[in-house]
Amino acid sequence: MNVRRVVTGHNAEGKSVVASDEEVEPVTVSLIPGIEFHRLWGADAPPSFPDEGSQPAHTLYFPPVGGFRFGVCSVPPATSATAPDAIDLPAALAELEEKLPGMAAHMEPDGPMHTTATVDYQYVLEGEVVLELDDGAEVTLRQGDTVVQNGTRHTWHNRGETTARLIVVMVGANHSKVPTT
């Protein structure tokens, strides 16, 4: 699935203009098969206006304090997304770092749980996902539901039959238990 991104900006006279209108292809990685990340917008610092509407500089997947990210994440049903039997782990980790820089540093080596120094706002567009926290608590989120993730250790599951799609906004925050990268 591609996502259309329309971006506004300002011309030399300060008038609003459409700066770009394009399809954004998803980022996929072999280490987490079936999941698609549409990296739509982000910055590592607060924006200043007027501007011409070009994408601000940002490198890491998760934003630093003062930064933000905006995207769509598609999570396939667990039954449809399986890793290959034989995976070249060093190559898969290198691919993850290339396509989603800094993500691997937040993932726990023995599973999908992770903690980030961000406040995450998620809105379920379609499907159903389960948010699991480190105490084993689980919350099922369906179309129209939202969650505010306050730097907690968590993971996501799709135990349903269809792909779940979530709008994700991440805002960089201070977190005493997550080192800055």
C-alpha positions as CSV (number, residue, x, y, z in Angstrom):
1,M,0.0,0.0,0.0
2,N,1.3,3.5,-0.9
3,V,0.2,6.6,1.0
4,R,-0.4,9.9,-0.7
5,R,1.4,12.8,1.1
6,V,0.5,16.4,0.3
7,V,2.8,19.0,1.9
8,T,2.2,22.7,2.0
9,G,4.7,25.5,2.3
10,H,5.2,29.2,1.5
11,N,6.4,30.9,-1.7
12,A,8.8,33.8,-1.8
13,E,5.9,36.2,-1.1
14,G,4.8,34.3,1.9
15,K,1.7,32.8,0.3
16,S,0.7,29.2,1.0
17,V,1.5,26.7,-1.8
18,V,1.4,23.0,-2.3
19,A,5.1,22.2,-2.0
20,S,4.8,18.5,-2.9
21,D,2.1,15.9,-3.7
22,E,3.5,12.3,-4.0
23,E,3.0,8.7,-3.1
24,V,5.2,7.4,-0.3
25,E,6.1,3.7,-0.5
26,P,6.4,1.7,2.6
27,V,9.6,0.6,4.2
28,T,9.8,-3.1,4.8
29,V,12.6,-5.2,6.4
30,S,13.2,-8.9,6.4
31,L,13.7,-9.2,10.1
32,I,10.1,-8.2,10.8
33,P,8.2,-9.6,7.8
34,G,4.9,-8.2,6.7
35,I,5.1,-5.0,8.7
36,E,5.1,-1.8,6.6
37,F,6.4,1.6,7.9
38,H,5.3,4.6,6.0
39,R,7.7,7.3,7.1
40,L,5.6,10.4,6.2
41,W,7.2,13.3,8.0
42,G,9.5,14.2,10.8
43,A,12.1,16.6,12.2
44,D,14.7,16.5,14.9
45,A,13.8,20.0,16.1
46,P,10.7,22.2,16.2
47,P,9.9,23.8,12.8
48,S,10.0,27.5,12.0
49,F,7.7,29.2,9.5
50,P,7.3,30.4,6.9
51,D,9.2,27.7,5.1
52,E,9.2,26.3,1.6
53,G,7.7,23.0,2.7
54,S,10.7,20.7,2.3
55,Q,11.2,17.7,4.6
56,P,13.2,18.8,7.6
57,A,16.4,16.9,8.4
58,H,16.0,13.8,10.5
59,T,17.9,10.6,10.5
60,L,16.9,8.2,13.3
61,Y,13.6,6.3,13.3
62,F,12.8,7.6,16.8
63,P,12.9,11.4,17.4
64,P,15.1,13.1,19.9
65,V,13.7,15.6,22.5
66,G,12.2,18.4,20.5
67,G,11.7,16.2,17.4
68,F,8.7,14.3,16.0
69,R,7.8,11.6,13.5
70,F,4.5,11.0,11.6
71,G,3.7,7.8,9.8
72,V,1.4,4.9,9.2
73,C,2.3,1.4,10.4
74,S,0.7,-1.7,8.9
75,V,0.7,-4.9,11.1
76,P,-0.3,-8.1,9.3
77,P,-2.0,-11.0,11.1
78,A,0.5,-13.1,13.0
79,T,-0.6,-16.1,11.0
80,S,0.5,-14.5,7.7
81,A,3.9,-13.0,8.6
82,T,6.5,-15.6,9.3
83,A,10.3,-15.2,9.1
84,P,12.2,-17.4,6.7
85,D,13.6,-20.6,8.1
86,A,17.1,-19.6,7.4
87,I,17.9,-15.9,7.9
88,D,21.2,-14.2,7.6
89,L,21.0,-12.4,10.9
90,P,23.9,-10.0,10.4
91,A,22.6,-9.0,6.9
92,A,19.0,-8.6,8.3
93,L,20.3,-6.4,11.2
94,A,22.3,-4.3,8.7
95,E,19.1,-3.9,6.5
96,L,17.1,-2.9,9.6
97,E,19.7,-0.3,10.5
98,E,19.9,1.1,7.0
99,K,16.1,1.4,6.4
100,L,15.0,2.2,10.0
101,P,18.1,3.8,11.7
102,G,18.3,3.4,15.4
103,M,15.3,1.1,15.8
104,A,17.3,-2.0,16.6
105,A,19.0,-0.3,19.5
106,H,15.5,0.0,21.2
107,M,14.5,-3.6,20.6
108,E,15.2,-6.3,23.2
109,P,17.4,-9.1,21.9
110,D,15.1,-11.9,23.1
111,G,11.8,-10.6,21.8
112,P,9.7,-7.8,20.4
113,M,9.4,-5.8,23.6
114,H,10.9,-2.3,23.3
115,T,11.0,1.0,25.2
116,T,11.5,4.4,23.6
117,A,12.1,7.9,24.8
118,T,8.9,9.2,23.1
119,V,5.3,9.9,23.6
120,D,3.5,8.0,20.9
121,Y,0.0,8.8,19.7
122,Q,-1.6,6.0,17.8
123,Y,-5.0,5.8,16.1
124,V,-6.3,2.5,14.6
125,L,-7.5,3.1,11.1
126,E,-8.5,-0.4,10.4
127,G,-8.2,-3.9,11.8
128,E,-7.3,-4.9,15.4
129,V,-4.1,-4.9,17.4
130,V,-3.2,-5.9,20.9
131,L,-0.9,-3.7,22.9
132,E,1.1,-5.8,25.5
133,L,2.8,-4.1,28.4
134,D,5.7,-5.5,30.4
135,D,3.5,-6.7,33.3
136,G,1.6,-8.9,30.8
137,A,-1.4,-6.6,30.6
138,E,-3.0,-6.5,27.2
139,V,-5.4,-4.1,25.6
140,T,-7.2,-4.8,22.3
141,L,-7.5,-1.8,20.1
142,R,-10.0,-1.7,17.2
143,Q,-10.8,0.7,14.4
144,G,-11.3,4.2,15.8
145,D,-9.5,3.5,19.1
146,T,-6.5,5.5,20.2
147,V,-3.6,5.0,22.6
148,V,-1.1,7.4,24.2
149,Q,2.1,5.5,24.8
150,N,4.1,7.3,27.5
151,G,7.6,5.8,27.1
152,T,6.5,2.4,28.4
153,R,7.9,-1.0,27.6
154,H,5.6,-2.7,25.1
155,T,5.0,-4.7,22.0
156,W,2.2,-5.1,19.4
157,H,0.3,-8.2,18.3
158,N,-2.2,-8.8,15.5
159,R,-4.2,-11.9,16.4
160,G,-6.9,-11.0,13.9
161,E,-7.5,-12.1,10.4
162,T,-6.8,-8.8,8.6
163,T,-4.0,-6.3,8.5
164,A,-4.2,-3.6,11.1
165,R,-3.2,0.0,10.0
166,L,-2.3,2.6,12.6
167,I,-1.5,6.3,12.3
168,V,1.5,7.0,14.5
169,V,2.8,10.3,15.8
170,M,6.0,10.1,18.0
171,V,7.3,13.1,20.0
172,G,10.8,12.9,21.5
173,A,10.8,13.0,25.3
174,N,13.2,12.6,28.2
175,H,13.3,9.1,29.7
176,S,15.6,8.1,32.6
177,K,15.8,4.5,31.5
178,V,16.4,4.9,27.7
179,P,19.8,6.1,26.6
180,T,19.9,8.8,23.9
181,T,21.4,7.8,20.6
